Amino acid sequence: MHSQRPAPPSLKRSVSGESQSSYASQATTVSRSSSKLLFGEIPLTPATTVDGRLTRQNSSICSLVLSSNPTFLRFWENETCREALLAQVEQEDLPNLRLVCHDFSARAAPYLFEYLTVTFKPSTFSKPARLEALSRIGRHVKTFTFHMPHGPETFLPPIIDPLTGSEKQFLYEPQLLTPLNIPGQEKQPKYGSQELDDLLIRQYPPLFHAATNVPAFVSAISEMVNMTHLKISCPGFDKAARYRRNAVDYALISLRIAIERAPLFSLSTLSLLPIHSGGLLYLHPMFGFGSTPSSSKRWAQIRRLNICMESIPFTSPSPRVRAQSLEHLRILHAYLRTLSHGLTRLFFRWKGDRGPSPLSLDKEPCMLPIEETMLHPSQRGQVRGPRPLKFARLRYMELENAVMDSSQIADFISKHRRTLVEFSFEDVKLRQGNWDDALEPLTRIAGNAAWKERAEEVMDVPIVLSPCDAEPRIMGPLLDEMNGSVDEVREKKGTLSRWLSKGGQCPQAKKSAKESFWAGSGEHMRRFLRGSIFPSWK
C-alpha cells in the first residue's frame, strides 16, 4: 500500500465571489491611500493590519522572499552581502526595488530615505497625510534639509488698522501647544488678542500662519529620531529688506523650538547653507523667541558646523547701516560662542562681498571697546568689546572670502595650537601684515622653519586643451552646494590661499607635476580627462 504524501500548501488564495468583492474594496482603499503618499513609501494593506498594528502572521510573510534560486537566497540572507548590494543601487532605482516584495521594501527603505529634503509650503507639516507618511519613514532619515527660499510670498507688509489707517505693533510669542476648542468657551487667540488674530489672517499670507504653527513642526521633527545632520537653506535673500522680519524668520523660530523638543540624541552636524545675517538671531538657543534655560542642551551636541552667510555691509558710509551691521556681527559672535565648546570642525564662508573674520571679531576695529575718556563716569571700567572666542576641541577649520590682519591669524593659531590639525584660509585678503607674519607661530611651535617645505599653496587653475572656447569647470562640492558663482571663485588677485597640516609627506615620495601628469598608461590619461573640464570624453 502506497501512502500519498500531502500536497504542499498553496501560496495562492482561492477567490470566491464574496471574497472578490472584499478584495476589490481593499484594493480601492489601498489605491486611495497610495494617492496620498508623498515620500515614495509603500503602505500596508488593510489585510495586513489590525487596528493599525501589524499582525504576527503577516509579519512573517513580510520577511519572506520567494525565489527558486538557492544561491540568491543565501546571498540575500547574508547581511554583509545584502548591505553591500543595496549601497551600490542607484537612488532612482530604489523605489522600483521596493516594489518587488515586502522584504525588499523594508531593506531598501533606509537607503532611499536616508536623505530627505523638504521645501516648506503652507501644507508641509500641517497636512495629516504628510505626517502619516513621515511617521512611516522618519526613522530612516539621517540628513534632513529644510529648504525655504526668500521670495514675494515670504514678504510680510506692515499690519494696518483698517479703521484708523495706522500701523499696528505685533509682538510675537510662539504658541507651543495647540489651543483646545471647548464648546461654549471662547477660543484662545493665537497671536495675543482676537483683534490681532483677525488682522493677521486677513493681511498675512497662509505661509506665515504655517510658519508659526510650532506644534506641527514639533510633531514632524519628532518622527526623525535618528537624524544626524540638519541642513537649513534660505537662499534668495533680498538685501533691501535686510532689517525687516519675514516668514522665513518665523519658520526658523518654529524649527529651532522643534529641534530642542524632539528626541534627536544623534544630531551632531549643522549646516546653514546659506543663511542671512539676521537668521542666527532666531536660531540662537538663548536669545531666540521661545527659548528656555534647557534650550542649549540640544545644540551642545553639534560637533561639525558649516555656515555660508550673506555678507554684512560693516564698512557702509551710512551710520545707521553701520550700527545695524555691528549688531548683526554681535549676533554672529554670540552664536559661535554658544556652539564653540563642542565644535571639532568649522567651515565659514561669506557669500558676496568679503566680510570680517568671525573667529576674531574681538580684534575687529569696528567692534573694539570704546575709549573710557568718551564714556560717562558711571560707565568707565566696563568692557565694551566682545570676549575672544576659544574653540576647546577644534581640529579642522576653513575660512573663505574674508578680510583680516596677519595678527588675527597668528593669534588664532597660537590659541588653538594644541588641538588644531588642519586649517585653511581660502580667498582671504590681508589688510595689514603679510603671510609670513601670519604663520610665524608655526615656526615657534616647530622650533624651525621646516614646515614651509611641507606647505601647500592651493588655487584653481583652469586647463584648456580643446576646443578653445570651452568654459572651464571649477571643481568643489562646497562651492556648488552654496551656489557660489564662478566670478567669485576667479577673483583671486591680490589674495593667497594656503592649506597647512601638522603632518607632511616624505620628500623622496613626491614627484614633480610633469612626471605625475604623464606617468601611467593611456587609461590614466582618459581618467584625467574624464574628471576634468570635459566630462563627456571617453
Buried (B, 14 or more C-beta within 10 A) or exposed (E): EEEEEEEEEEEEEEEEEEEEEBBEEEEEEBEEBEEEBEBEBBBBBBEBEEEEEEEEEBEEEBEEBEEEEEEEEEEBEEEEEBEEBBEEBEEEEBBEBBEEBBBBBEBBBBBBBBBBEBEBBBEBBBBEEBBBBBBBBBBBBBBBBBEBBBBEBBBBEEBBEEEEEEEBEBEBEBBEEEEEEEEEEEEBBBBBEEEBBEBBEEBBBBBBBBBBBBBBBBBBBBBBBBBBBBBBBBBEBBEEBBBEBBBBBBBBBBBBBBBBBBEBEEBBBBBBBBBBBBBBBBBBBEBBBBBEEEBBEBBEBBBBBBBBBBBBBBBEEEEEBBEBBBBBBBBBBBBBBBBBEBBBBBBBBBBBBBBBBBBBBBBBEEBEEEEEEEBEEEEEEEEEEBEBBEBEEBBBBBBBBBBBBBBBBBBBBEBBEEEBBBBBBBBBBBEEBEBEBBBBBBBEEEEEEEBEEEBEEEEBEEEEEEEEEEEBEBEEEBBEBBEBEBEBBEBBEEBBBBBBBEEBEEEEEEEEEEEEEEEEEEEEEEEEBEEBBBEEEE
